[in-house]
């Protein structure tokens, strides 16, 4: 084999070699070992999605986190021995590490130590496609990295030998921090501009008087598959976490003849980093402004209530918890193959949440019932009012047609009686024409 062929082969091998990971979870008095194990199971899926292999997991019980190393020096030595034995490249903690804890652990372990947030941000960076998604992910990454800047903190980058230039100068760490802050400011400005564009688009949709429905749920719960099934869309569907980051909106025809806008959003996860929620807040505003939230739950998952609670936690954080919610258990066909225990957990969830239903977006089972239920739920919150517009006010009648969705129109002696869907602003605008 020639040197060139050998170098090419080495390059191919290096690309296929996956990072070797040890995951660490800690059980505190307010938690349980089962919850810690479930968190590590999900962390292993996140690590696999990021492109690495989990070699082992280490679980510890503690009364409180160690301020210096999170797990204590003795456990850190045990972790180091395990990493040496397995030849691990990186250690991933299921809980957030402070910058000092991360630095101390890397010094003790002799290898990279990161937390769950870093893994999620890495996955987001891999999956971001649109300019807005990339800007949001980069901003979240910079907010995470800013307090963790390390390097030549004591070396000086500005030193000279003249009057007025002597002194300690500026450290390289200060230069790097200033560059990060400048880049963050630029990204925040770009995202504000994109947010204004989105607001303009939403105003146009509001004027069209189409009701809006948002699909939310745990990551990999089948939201994109459901969007494809309901709307005949062709969005990306993958059996992996966070395959969808950018919202996608499609028109959906309901059995009653109404047309609504259905939006697929980014999936949520337990302990979703605050940096991500803040960066994606403008994107998630579509959920807050929806008329109905369809909360999709993975019926084949082991902890259904835990996933529901995690999603509702994020909804509260973005002020979307007041929007009407329809709970839909997806993948019921997969849950059926898992045995009676899985079906029993699904049944408990359906009973606990009145009005919820089960479907299979992949096979189409229960989809017709879902569409009927969505239409019924939207009609319950319809804002239909009756206006009496005098014959001489044709300008008002034209404005009503522009402002709302006309559901009925009759001719009377005193003018035109119009039944129209109006929001609060529209009601206030035409309040003098409201029928008694």
Secondary structure, DSSP 8 states (H G I E B T S, - for coil): --HHHHHHHHHHHHHH--EEEEEEEEE-TTS-HHHHHHHHHHHHHHHHHHTEEEEEEEEEE-SS-BTTTBS-HHHHHHHHHHHHHHT-SEEEESS---HHHHHHHHHHHSSEEEEHHHHHHHHHHHH--SHHHHHHHHHHHHHHHHTT--S-SSSBS----STTT-SS--BHHHHHHHHHHHHHHHHHHHHHHHHHHHHHHHHHHHHHT-EEEEEEEBTTSSHHHHHHHHH-------SSTT---S-EEEEEE-TTS-EEEEEE---B-TT--HHHHHHTHHHHHHHHT-SEEEEEEETTSS-HHHHHHHHHHHHHHTT-TTS-EEEEEE-HHHHHHT-HHHHHHHHHHHHHSTT-EE--TTT-TTHHHHHHHHHHHHHHT--EEEEEE-TT-HHHHHHHHHHSEEEEEEEETTEEEEEEE--HHHHHHTGGGB--
